[in-house]
């Protein structure tokens, strides 16, 4: 199923960009170095990737059309990643 690897690739690309924007605009005052912060961010991204792939695959198995499945999955995974990064990486919540 080509949709699952495509979702994984887009997730990784989006999260790399997300780190750059987050570090630059949202969490400017973080004490963590860029390298350490990106390492934590990648660990969090792997958790988010697992959540994304599992939810997306589950929705597809349940017969949901892939576009709504991807939207719902993206919203949920985005919230999970935001909380993980705010609490564990940037320590802002």
DSSP file (Angstrom, degrees, kcal/mol; ACC not computed):
  #  RESIDUE AA STRUCTURE BP1 BP2  ACC     N-H-->O    O-->H-N    N-H-->O    O-->H-N    TCO  KAPPA ALPHA  PHI   PSI    X-CA   Y-CA   Z-CA
    1    1 A X    >>        0   0    0      0, 0.0     3,-0.8     0, 0.0     4,-0.7   0.000 360.0 360.0 360.0 111.0    0.0    0.0    0.0
    2    2 A X  H 3>  +     0   0    0      1,-0.2     4,-1.7     2,-0.2     5,-0.2   0.663 360.0  72.7 -71.1 -18.3    1.8    3.1   -1.2
    3    3 A X  H 3> S+     0   0    0      2,-0.2     4,-2.1     1,-0.2    -1,-0.2   0.852  92.6  54.8 -68.2 -33.7   -0.3    5.5    0.9
    4    4 A X  H <> S+     0   0    0     -3,-0.8     4,-2.1     2,-0.2    -1,-0.2   0.958 110.1  43.1 -68.3 -51.7    1.5    4.4    4.2
    5    5 A X  H  X S+     0   0    0     -4,-0.7     4,-2.6     1,-0.2    -1,-0.2   0.875 113.7  53.8 -61.6 -34.0    5.1    5.1    3.0
    6    6 A X  H  X S+     0   0    0     -4,-1.7     4,-2.3     2,-0.2     5,-0.2   0.912 108.2  49.0 -64.6 -41.6    3.9    8.4    1.5
    7    7 A X  H  X S+     0   0    0     -4,-2.1     4,-2.0     2,-0.2    -2,-0.2   0.893 111.7  50.1 -63.2 -39.6    2.3    9.4    4.8
    8    8 A X  H  X S+     0   0    0     -4,-2.1     4,-2.2     2,-0.2    -2,-0.2   0.929 111.4  47.4 -64.9 -45.9    5.6    8.5    6.6
    9    9 A X  H  X S+     0   0    0     -4,-2.6     4,-2.2     1,-0.2    -2,-0.2   0.907 113.8  46.7 -63.7 -42.9    7.7   10.6    4.1
   10   10 A X  H  X S+     0   0    0     -4,-2.3     4,-2.5     1,-0.2    -1,-0.2   0.869 110.5  54.2 -67.5 -35.2    5.5   13.6    4.4
   11   11 A X  H  X S+     0   0    0     -4,-2.0     4,-2.1    -5,-0.2    -2,-0.2   0.924 109.9  46.1 -63.9 -45.1    5.4   13.3    8.1
   12   12 A X  H  X S+     0   0    0     -4,-2.2     4,-1.8     2,-0.2    -2,-0.2   0.922 114.4  47.5 -65.6 -45.0    9.2   13.3    8.4
   13   13 A X  H  X S+     0   0    0     -4,-2.2     4,-1.9     1,-0.2    -2,-0.2   0.925 113.1  48.6 -62.4 -44.9    9.6   16.3    6.0
   14   14 A X  H  X S+     0   0    0     -4,-2.5     4,-2.3     1,-0.2    -1,-0.2   0.872 110.5  51.2 -64.6 -37.2    6.9   18.3    7.8
   15   15 A X  H  X S+     0   0    0     -4,-2.1     4,-2.0     2,-0.2    -1,-0.2   0.813 106.0  54.0 -74.4 -28.9    8.4   17.6   11.2
   16   16 A X  H  X S+     0   0    0     -4,-1.8     4,-1.7     2,-0.2    -1,-0.2   0.935 113.1  43.4 -66.0 -45.4   11.9   18.8   10.1
   17   17 A X  H  X S+     0   0    0     -4,-1.9     4,-2.5     1,-0.2     5,-0.2   0.887 110.3  57.4 -63.9 -39.2   10.4   22.0    8.9
   18   18 A X  H  X S+     0   0    0     -4,-2.3     4,-3.2     1,-0.2     5,-0.2   0.891 104.3  51.7 -59.1 -41.7    8.3   22.2   12.1
   19   19 A X  H  X S+     0   0    0     -4,-2.0     4,-2.9     2,-0.2     5,-0.3   0.930 109.6  49.3 -62.5 -44.6   11.4   22.0   14.2
   20   20 A X  H  X S+     0   0    0     -4,-1.7     4,-1.9     2,-0.2    -2,-0.2   0.944 116.9  40.9 -60.6 -48.4   13.0   24.9   12.3
   21   21 A X  H  X>S+     0   0    0     -4,-2.5     4,-3.2     2,-0.2     5,-0.8   0.922 116.3  49.7 -66.5 -43.9    9.9   27.1   12.7
   22   22 A X  I  X>S+     0   0    0     -4,-3.2     5,-3.3    -5,-0.2     4,-0.7   0.922 113.1  45.7 -61.3 -45.2    9.3   26.0   16.3
   23   23 A X  I  <5S+     0   0    0     -4,-2.9    -1,-0.2    -5,-0.2    -2,-0.2   0.866 119.6  41.7 -65.6 -36.8   12.8   26.7   17.3
   24   24 A X  I  <5S+     0   0    0     -4,-1.9    -2,-0.2    -5,-0.3    -1,-0.2   0.908 132.4  12.5 -79.1 -44.4   12.9   30.1   15.5
   25   25 A X  I  <5S+     0   0    0     -4,-3.2     3,-0.3    -5,-0.2    -3,-0.2   0.812 129.7  34.2-108.7 -37.2    9.4   31.5   16.3
   26   26 A X  I  <<S+     0   0    0     -5,-0.8     3,-0.2    -4,-0.7    -3,-0.2   0.919 125.2  28.5 -91.8 -46.9    7.7   29.6   19.1
   27   27 A X    > < +     0   0    0     -5,-3.3     3,-1.5     1,-0.2    -1,-0.2  -0.357  69.5 143.1-114.5  50.7   10.4   28.4   21.5
   28   28 A X  T 3   +     0   0    0     -3,-0.3    -1,-0.2     1,-0.3    -2,-0.1   0.828  69.7  55.6 -58.9 -34.9   13.0   31.1   21.0
   29   29 A X  T 3  S+     0   0    0     -3,-0.2    -1,-0.3     2,-0.0    -2,-0.1   0.260  75.0 134.6 -87.8  13.1   14.0   31.1   24.7
   30   30 A X    <   -     0   0    0     -3,-1.5    60,-0.1    -7,-0.2    61,-0.1  -0.323  48.8-149.1 -65.0 144.7   14.8   27.4   25.0
   31   31 A X        +     0   0    0     59,-0.2    -1,-0.1     2,-0.1     2,-0.1   0.631  66.9 102.5 -85.9 -16.0   18.0   26.5   26.9
   32   32 A X  S    S-     0   0    0     57,-0.2    -2,-0.0     1,-0.1    57,-0.0  -0.429  77.6-113.6 -73.1 141.0   18.6   23.4   24.8
   33   33 A X     >  -     0   0    0     -2,-0.1     4,-2.9     1,-0.1     5,-0.2  -0.242  27.3-110.1 -66.7 162.8   21.3   23.5   22.1
   34   34 A X  H  > S+     0   0    0      2,-0.2     4,-2.5     1,-0.2     5,-0.2   0.914 118.0  47.7 -61.2 -43.8   20.1   23.1   18.5
   35   35 A X  H  > S+     0   0    0      2,-0.2     4,-2.1     1,-0.2    -1,-0.2   0.944 116.1  42.2 -65.8 -48.2   21.7   19.7   18.1
   36   36 A X  H  > S+     0   0    0      2,-0.2     4,-2.5     1,-0.2     5,-0.2   0.910 115.2  51.3 -65.1 -41.1   20.3   18.3   21.4
   37   37 A X  H  X S+     0   0    0     -4,-2.9     4,-2.6     1,-0.2    -2,-0.2   0.902 110.3  48.3 -62.3 -41.5   16.9   19.9   20.7
   38   38 A X  H  X S+     0   0    0     -4,-2.5     4,-2.6    -5,-0.2    -1,-0.2   0.877 109.8  53.0 -67.8 -36.1   16.8   18.4   17.2
   39   39 A X  H  X S+     0   0    0     -4,-2.1     4,-2.0     2,-0.2    -2,-0.2   0.939 112.4  44.0 -63.0 -46.7   17.7   15.0   18.7
   40   40 A X  H  X S+     0   0    0     -4,-2.5     4,-2.7     1,-0.2    -2,-0.2   0.914 112.6  53.6 -61.2 -42.1   14.9   15.2   21.2
   41   41 A X  H  X S+     0   0    0     -4,-2.6     4,-2.6     1,-0.2    -2,-0.2   0.898 107.1  50.6 -60.8 -41.3   12.6   16.5   18.5
   42   42 A X  H  X S+     0   0    0     -4,-2.6     4,-2.2     2,-0.2    -1,-0.2   0.885 109.1  50.9 -65.8 -38.1   13.4   13.5   16.3
   43   43 A X  H  X S+     0   0    0     -4,-2.0     4,-1.7     2,-0.2    -2,-0.2   0.943 113.0  45.9 -61.9 -46.5   12.7   11.1   19.1
   44   44 A X  H  X S+     0   0    0     -4,-2.7     4,-2.6     1,-0.2    -2,-0.2   0.889 110.0  55.0 -61.7 -38.0    9.3   12.8   19.6
   45   45 A X  H  X S+     0   0    0     -4,-2.6     4,-3.1     1,-0.2    -1,-0.2   0.869 103.9  54.3 -63.9 -36.3    8.8   12.7   15.8
   46   46 A X  H  X S+     0   0    0     -4,-2.2     4,-2.3     2,-0.2    -1,-0.2   0.895 108.9  48.2 -64.5 -38.8    9.3    8.9   15.9
   47   47 A X  H  X S+     0   0    0     -4,-1.7     4,-2.4     2,-0.2    -2,-0.2   0.938 114.1  47.1 -63.0 -45.6    6.6    8.6   18.5
   48   48 A X  H  X S+     0   0    0     -4,-2.6     4,-2.9     1,-0.2    -2,-0.2   0.874 109.6  53.6 -62.8 -37.6    4.4   10.9   16.3
   49   49 A X  H  X S+     0   0    0     -4,-3.1     4,-3.0     2,-0.2     5,-0.3   0.921 108.8  48.9 -62.8 -43.9    5.3    8.8   13.3
   50   50 A X  H  X S+     0   0    0     -4,-2.3     4,-2.5     2,-0.2     5,-0.3   0.927 113.0  47.4 -61.4 -44.5    4.2    5.6   15.0
   51   51 A X  H  X S+     0   0    0     -4,-2.4     4,-2.6     2,-0.2     5,-0.3   0.931 113.8  49.0 -61.0 -45.4    1.0    7.3   16.1
   52   52 A X  H  X S+     0   0    0     -4,-2.9     4,-2.7     1,-0.2     5,-0.2   0.942 114.3  42.9 -60.4 -50.8    0.4    8.6   12.5
   53   53 A X  H  X S+     0   0    0     -4,-3.0     4,-2.5     2,-0.2     5,-0.2   0.910 115.8  47.9 -66.8 -41.9    1.0    5.3   10.8
   54   54 A X  H  X S+     0   0    0     -4,-2.5     4,-2.3    -5,-0.3    -1,-0.2   0.939 116.4  42.7 -64.8 -46.6   -1.0    3.2   13.3
   55   55 A X  H  X S+     0   0    0     -4,-2.6     4,-2.9    -5,-0.3     5,-0.2   0.935 115.4  49.0 -65.1 -45.4   -4.0    5.6   13.2
   56   56 A X  H  X S+     0   0    0     -4,-2.7     4,-2.3    -5,-0.3    -2,-0.2   0.929 113.7  46.2 -60.9 -45.8   -3.9    6.0    9.4
   57   57 A X  H  X S+     0   0    0     -4,-2.5     4,-2.5    -5,-0.2    -1,-0.2   0.895 112.9  50.9 -63.1 -39.9   -3.6    2.3    8.8
   58   58 A X  H  X S+     0   0    0     -4,-2.3     4,-1.9    -5,-0.2    -2,-0.2   0.928 110.3  48.5 -64.6 -44.5   -6.4    1.6   11.3
   59   59 A X  H  <>S+     0   0    0     -4,-2.9     5,-2.3     1,-0.2     4,-0.2   0.912 112.4  48.8 -62.3 -41.6   -8.7    4.2    9.7
   60   60 A X  H ><5S+     0   0    0     -4,-2.3     3,-1.4    -5,-0.2    -1,-0.2   0.908 109.8  51.8 -64.3 -40.8   -8.0    2.7    6.2
   61   61 A X  H 3<5S+     0   0    0     -4,-2.5    -1,-0.2     1,-0.3    -2,-0.2   0.842 105.0  56.6 -63.1 -33.2   -8.7   -0.8    7.6
   62   62 A X  T 3<5S-     0   0    0     -4,-1.9    -1,-0.3    -5,-0.2    -2,-0.2   0.490 124.6-105.2 -77.9  -2.2  -12.0    0.4    8.9
   63   63 A X  T < 5 +     0   0    0     -3,-1.4    -3,-0.2     1,-0.3     2,-0.2   0.540  67.3 151.4  94.2   7.3  -13.0    1.6    5.4
   64   64 A X      < -     0   0    0     -5,-2.3    -1,-0.3    -6,-0.2    -2,-0.0  -0.480  54.9-103.9 -71.6 141.8  -12.5    5.3    5.9
   65   65 A X     >  -     0   0    0     -2,-0.2     4,-2.1     1,-0.1     5,-0.2  -0.372  32.4-118.7 -61.7 145.6  -11.5    7.2    2.7
   66   66 A X  H  > S+     0   0    0      1,-0.2     4,-2.2     2,-0.2     5,-0.2   0.783 106.3  57.4 -66.3 -28.3   -7.8    8.1    2.8
   67   67 A X  H  > S+     0   0    0      2,-0.2     4,-2.2     1,-0.2    -1,-0.2   0.974 112.3  38.1 -70.4 -52.5   -8.3   11.9    2.7
   68   68 A X  H  > S+     0   0    0      1,-0.2     4,-2.7     2,-0.2     5,-0.3   0.892 116.5  55.1 -62.3 -35.0  -10.5   12.2    5.9
   69   69 A X  H  X S+     0   0    0     -4,-2.1     4,-2.2     1,-0.2    -1,-0.2   0.914 109.8  45.8 -61.7 -41.6   -8.4    9.5    7.5
   70   70 A X  H  X S+     0   0    0     -4,-2.2     4,-2.4     2,-0.2    -1,-0.2   0.871 112.7  50.4 -69.5 -37.4   -5.2   11.5    6.9
   71   71 A X  H  X S+     0   0    0     -4,-2.2     4,-2.3     2,-0.2    -2,-0.2   0.953 113.4  43.9 -66.5 -50.0   -6.8   14.7    8.1
   72   72 A X  H  X S+     0   0    0     -4,-2.7     4,-2.2     1,-0.2     5,-0.2   0.919 115.5  49.5 -61.1 -43.8   -8.0   13.2   11.4
   73   73 A X  H  X S+     0   0    0     -4,-2.2     4,-2.9    -5,-0.3     5,-0.3   0.914 109.9  51.1 -61.4 -43.9   -4.7   11.4   11.9
   74   74 A X  H  X S+     0   0    0     -4,-2.4     4,-2.4     1,-0.2    -1,-0.2   0.896 109.9  49.2 -62.8 -41.7   -2.7   14.6   11.2
   75   75 A X  H  X S+     0   0    0     -4,-2.3     4,-1.9     2,-0.2    -1,-0.2   0.949 115.4  43.2 -63.4 -48.5   -4.7   16.6   13.7
   76   76 A X  H  X S+     0   0    0     -4,-2.2     4,-2.1     1,-0.2    -2,-0.2   0.941 116.4  46.1 -64.3 -47.9   -4.4   14.0   16.5
   77   77 A X  H  X S+     0   0    0     -4,-2.9     4,-2.6     1,-0.2    -1,-0.2   0.874 110.2  55.3 -64.5 -36.9   -0.7   13.3   15.8
   78   78 A X  H  X S+     0   0    0     -4,-2.4     4,-2.3    -5,-0.3    -1,-0.2   0.895 108.2  48.0 -62.2 -40.8    0.0   17.1   15.7
   79   79 A X  H  X S+     0   0    0     -4,-1.9     4,-2.2     2,-0.2    -2,-0.2   0.910 111.2  50.6 -65.9 -41.9   -1.5   17.6   19.1
   80   80 A X  H  X S+     0   0    0     -4,-2.1     4,-2.5     1,-0.2    -2,-0.2   0.934 112.7  46.7 -60.0 -46.6    0.5   14.7   20.5
   81   81 A X  H  X S+     0   0    0     -4,-2.6     4,-2.7     2,-0.2     5,-0.3   0.888 109.4  53.8 -65.0 -40.0    3.7   16.1   19.0
   82   82 A X  H  X S+     0   0    0     -4,-2.3     4,-2.7     2,-0.2     5,-0.2   0.947 111.9  44.2 -60.0 -47.9    3.0   19.6   20.3
   83   83 A X  H  X S+     0   0    0     -4,-2.2     4,-2.4     2,-0.2     5,-0.4   0.928 113.6  50.4 -64.0 -45.7    2.5   18.3   23.9
   84   84 A X  H  X>S+     0   0    0     -4,-2.5     4,-2.7    -5,-0.2     5,-0.8   0.928 115.8  42.1 -59.2 -45.5    5.6   16.1   23.7
   85   85 A X  I  X>S+     0   0    0     -4,-2.7     5,-3.4     3,-0.2     4,-0.8   0.897 114.4  50.1 -70.8 -39.5    7.8   18.9   22.5
   86   86 A X  I  <5S+     0   0    0     -4,-2.7     6,-3.2    -5,-0.3     7,-1.0   0.889 122.8  32.0 -65.2 -38.1    6.4   21.5   24.8
   87   87 A X  I  <5S+     0   0    0     -4,-2.4    -2,-0.2     4,-0.2    -3,-0.2   0.924 132.7  24.7 -86.0 -48.4    6.9   19.3   27.8
   88   88 A X  I  <5S+     0   0    0     -4,-2.7    -3,-0.2    -5,-0.4    -2,-0.1   0.825 130.8  27.2 -92.4 -33.1    9.9   17.2   27.1
   89   89 A X  I  <<S+     0   0    0     -5,-0.8    -3,-0.2    -4,-0.8   -57,-0.2   0.924 133.8  19.4 -97.7 -58.9   12.0   19.2   24.6
   90   90 A X  S   <S-     0   0    0     -5,-3.4    -4,-0.2   -60,-0.1   -59,-0.2   0.593  86.6-142.4 -93.6 -11.4   11.3   22.9   24.9
   91   91 A X        +     0   0    0     -6,-0.6    -4,-0.2     1,-0.1    -5,-0.1   0.908  54.5 134.1  52.4  53.4    9.9   22.7   28.5
   92   92 A X              0   0    0     -6,-3.2    -5,-0.2    -7,-0.1    -6,-0.1   0.499 360.0 360.0-112.3  -6.0    7.3   25.4   27.9
   93   93 A X              0   0    0     -7,-1.0    -6,-0.1   -10,-0.1    -1,-0.1   0.433 360.0 360.0-102.6 360.0    4.1   23.9   29.4
